[in-house]
Structure formats: C-alpha cells, structure tokens
Amino acid sequence: MTLVFSQLFTGISIGAVLLLIALGLSLTFGQMNVINMAHGEFIMAGAYTVYVVQQIITNAGVSLLVALPVAFLVAGAMGVVLEFLLIRRLYTRPLDTLLVTWGVALILQQLARDIFGAPNVQTRAPDLLTGSITIFSSGDGNDLMVANSRLFILTLALLAVAALTLGLRMTPLGRRIRAVVQNRDLAAASGIATGRVDRMTFFIGSGLAGIAGVALTLVGPIGPTMGTNIIIDAFLVVVVGGIGQLKGTVIVAFALGMMQSLVEYSTTISVAKVLVFLTIVAFLQWRPQGLFTLRTRSLA
Amino acid sequence: MFRVRGRRIAACAAVVATAMTLASCGSRVDQSSSSTAATGAVDASGTTIKVGLLNSLSGTMAISEVTVKNALMLAVDEINAAGGVLGKKIEPVSEDGASDWPTFAEKAQKLISQDRVAAVFGCWTSASRKAVKPVFEKNKALLFYPVQYEGLEQSPYIYYTGATTNQQIVPALDYLKAQGKTSLYLVGSDYVFPRTANKIIKAYADANGMKVLGEDYAPLGSTEFSTITNKVKAAGAGAVFNTLNGDSNVAFFKEYKSAGLTADKMPVLSVSIAEEEVKSIGTQYLADQLTAWNYYQTTPGAANEKFVKAYKAKYGEDKPTSDPMEAAYVSVYLWKAMVEKAGAFDVEKVKAAGAAGDITFDAPEGKVTVDGPTQHVHKTARIGKIGSDGLINEVWNSGEPIKPDPYLKDYAWAKSLA
C-alpha cells in the first residue's frame, strides 16, 4: 500500500518537473507559435545561474532563493535578444525558425562548455531540500516518504501556473497577449503594439525556462547538454495539451508523469517510455489539435 | 488552421531527421573506402618514432577521454625527456574519434596506413573498441586500450591495460560478501557493459548464496530515477551494485539521498565513478559510498606521488588523477618496455617480447605485469570509499596483483556464462 502511494507521489513529482519545463514553452510555442529549439538551453542557463550565484553567496538556501529571480531575468533577457535579433524576422517562416533556433541552441551549448567547462558542475542544495518528510510510518522500515526537493518543485510549478493564469487574465499585459494570440490583425488595428507584446510574451516564456532550470539543479545534472534531454518532453506536453491553452499543459504534464511512474514500476523505464509515446501517437490520431483548443474567429 | 500547422511541424521533423541520417551516413562511407587501403608497416626509418593517440576530443565522451589523452601525453613527454625509445624520440600523432564509433575506425586506419605508427593508444567505450578491433586485426597493428571493460574479449593485436571483470567486479562482490551483504539490487545503464557485468554478478550471486532482488536498466542519459529509487528502497537489499554511466549517476544519487537512503543503511558500490565524476556529481550526495577500481589518486607509493605531482604540474592543481588515466599512462611505459626487450619497433617482434610474461612496470598503482597469453595486465583490485573532500580512500585491496582472466575460466560458477 505504501508503494502505491509513493508511486502516486512519484507520478505527481515527475509531472511537476514536466509542467515546469513545458510552462514557458506553452507561452512561446503555444501562444506565439514559435518553435524555439533553444528553450532547453534557456533552462540550462537557469541551472548555471544557480552555480554562478553560489560562487558569490555561499549559503545554499539563500543562494537558491536569490537564483530564482536572477535566473528568470537571465533567461528572459536571452529570450528577448533571440526574439529581437532573429525570431521576429522569421514569424512567417516556421521551418527556418526551427533551424535557426536549433543553431542557436548549439551555440549556447558550446558557450556553456567554453565558460564552465565540458564536465557537469555541482551545486549545493540546502540541507532542508535533500531530506524527506515521513508521511506515514509503516514500522517495517518501508515508510511512505516524500522528498522535500520534489515538494519544492511541485510548489514552484503550481505557483508559476497560478501567477501565469492570473497574469494573463487580470493584467493589461495579459489582456494584450490574449488579444494578439486571438487575432493579431485586429489587435494591431485596435492600437496594440503587437511587436512589443510579442517581445514581452517571449520574455516571460523564456524567464519561466530559467525558473525551471533552477528547480532542475535539485534533481538532475547541470551540464552543457542538459537542455537537449529536456526539450522533447517539453514539446510533447505542449503539443498533447493543445496549443494556446494553459490548462491543457497542466493536465497533460501530470497525466504523463503519472502514467510514466505507474507503468515504469511494473516494467522498465524503456517500456514505460515506449507506452507513453504510443499513447500520445494514438491520442493525437484521435485529437490532432491536442486536449484543448482555442476557438477563435481568425481566418489564419 | 491546425491541419496546416501539423503538416509544418511534420515537415520540420522530417528535415531534422534527414539531416541527422545524412550526417551519420557520411562517416560510414569514408570508413569502408579507407579500410581497403594498403597495409602500412611500422615506419621506423626516421630519427623519431610515431605513435597514435586515438581519443574523443569532441562529443559526449570528450569529458572523460581528454583526461586519458592528457595522461598519455605526460608519459610521452617523460619518456622523451629521458631519451626516448631505442634512441628515438616519440612523436605523438593525435586523432579525434569524436565520440562516434565509425570515426574511430576511420582514424585508426589513417594512423596505421598513412602515419604508419608503431602503436596506437586510446579508445574508451566498448563500442569504440569493438569498432576498431577488426581494423587493427586486419592490418596487424597494435592498440593499447586503457579502460576497465566487460571482459570476454582477447584480440591478438590489443593490449588491455585496464581491469577485466575478475580484477574489478569479482573482487567488489567478494568485498560485499565479506561485509555480510546477502542481497543485491542491480542498477545500470542500458548498454553492453552493464548487461554483461550484471550477468556475471547474477552467476556469482547464485553460487555464493547471495540474492539479487532486482535489476533495472535506464537508457543512457536518462535523468529520472524516482521510480527506480522507490523500487530499490522497497526491495530492501543489502547493497546496490551500480553500473550507471555519465549524467544518470547525478540524477540517481540525488534521488537516492532524497529518499533517505544512506551509505550505512544500503551502500551503493559503483564501477564507473572515479575522481573526475565525483567532482561533477557532488560530494554532498556521494559521501561514504563505495567504488571499485585498481587505482586512486590517494594510492600510496613513490611512483604515484611522482605521477600525481607531474600531472598537476602539467595540467593544473585542481585536476584529479583517476584509474583510466593511470592505466593509459602505464600503457605507454609497457609498450616502451616491450620494444626495448624486442630491440625493434616491428609489431610481431614487440608481441613476441610481450608474450613471455616478464614485462613489468612500477606503476602508480603498484607493480603491473603483462600477462603473455591474454595480453591483459596483472592488477591489484581496490575498493574505495568516497570522502567529503572528493577524493577516494582505499578501504580494502586484494593484497597482490590478480591474474587477468577475461573469460573467467578459473571460476567454477562462471561456466554458464561462456
């Protein structure tokens, strides 16, 4: 019984990681339709931010908290530069955008290698986040325990979703973003500077990638190629979740995490991955537009 | 609207896939055309003698293989400073295997037929060794391979200076058994080394009254270990035998600690984590866990003090030395000893000199001897405990060098493996 619960929690925690890495992409890919292959490298930038901040602030806990906003700004700034220099010239050419951002991803990887060296770097996690909380003590040493780092990531993911949802619904910027997504021409005709809105959207989406990078330092390796391992999962979540919808991303992230964890327990990682992929293929046959779709009157 | 977008995405994916296929085809074509080139005998006519260094200087394996190349260069420099081999200075020719197995085969062919080197030193992964093996056998040229591997191989043109299974995995199991561990959980990356190693471990466990409670493989590069950790924890084994490679180790050990598992409750014995890897995983997660190798930076002895000091002087104070580096360094000296005994650079004469089993070297790990029939090296097995300073401290050793036995012929329990 303990096992079932700990696997359920594992599913939720895998889902939380997926959600964090896909959240930024759901803005840039989902809302703006930009296939940004460098998204994984923005996540990497966030992870390296923790490393750099720890060189200055030695207290592991404080440095992690400081790294969160710094990583958001660093990755966000990288996103804005990328948008300004390249992507905005390619909005009508998705194929070229894919290749160009892939090239940018390779450049960023090499840059990381040149600056930080090819081997992985290590960061220290605060002691509080390396332990676990015992939820239920079974007496035979097989207690139900929940890793603190996973709880932290889950909280962070949910906070980010809440902030993004509120931001899109309540703020003037959010309203403008939605207007541009739903009908770019009409939004422009109503006096919205669509170019500036695009840049802000890209800033927030890339910044969220930075936050994800900070969270990943608690569970995975921090190295130049960490982005490439992540990017496929992130795209999967957004595509299956449905383009242009946050709630799709949230539901699909947790569903895939849960499925991965439950299938993997009785089989192996590889079998679980195959089954997850097959399910996604079958699902997209049935609903090629993803779980949720944005209905608009635009003719595009 | 969505139909159009779907097609675009599919088209994008197709472009990427095609580009990747073309890239991998390119190197394969080169390999087959160059392997038909004429066989080059060793060129010993000049005032220097060329040797090949074949390591991945780019790609995923570069992190590890560059350190091996550094160690090889150190040995070459030392030998040259002492007057060279048979009066000739060694001229190293370095080629980049680029972490790509067909490229390894292609570059090996180039070193043999174009540079006509006396011997080649290098390769790391078993896949790259398997790729170059036919090239060396066909051209009757020498390769010195410096990394511990899964055994079950014995090429007449390869000298193996790293450990085979009975010098690393079997002593590690002996150690765990002596510690009173009666059950194991096996975690490994999904490729040839862990799968073969685990077959051996299971045969050993069967014969020695140990139970294997579970066996899990993660694809190379996999970084999600929460489920495997849950399984390990639920099984409650005495120890975990870890054959994971690369980034997966980082994720595994972070998860392991989060789950409340510790070295005194359930130690993890790893065979792919050396000093360099400890640095990138973090001592916070690794402290007190076990490793099995033949050499550590902390191994006592004058030869090692000299080696560590020379390495740090050449490459930097913060650079650790590790087992594969030491085996690479030793391989150049063993080749030199064989050449000097033969009095010639000719491959068959060098092999004949090595066959007698009297080629020895006072290596940083202690005295090593080339085993005539197997072309492996007699090595001392060492179990180490990872310290909070990132170095590995020996807690047990086999007392004397162990005779290499790549096919485990001398072990009754291993009969079923052949």
Interface residues (C-beta under 8 A of the other chain):
Chain A: L3 S6 Q7 T10 S13 I14 V17 N33 I35 P94 L95 L98 L99 W102 A118 P119 N120 V121 Q122 T123 R124 A125 T130 G131 S132 G141 N142 M145 A147 N148 S149 R150 L218 V219 G220 P221 I222 G223 T225 M226 N229 V239 I243 Q260 S261 E264 Y265 T268 I269 S270 K273 P288 Q289 T293 S298 A300
Chain B: M1 F2 R3 R5 G6 R8 I9 A11 C12 V15 V16 T60 A62 I63 V66 D190 D216 Y217 A218 P219 G221 S222 T223 E224 S226 T227 I228 N230 K231 K233 A234 G236 D247 V250 A251 K254 E255 K257 S258 A259 G260 E276 K279 S280 I281 G282 Q284 Y285
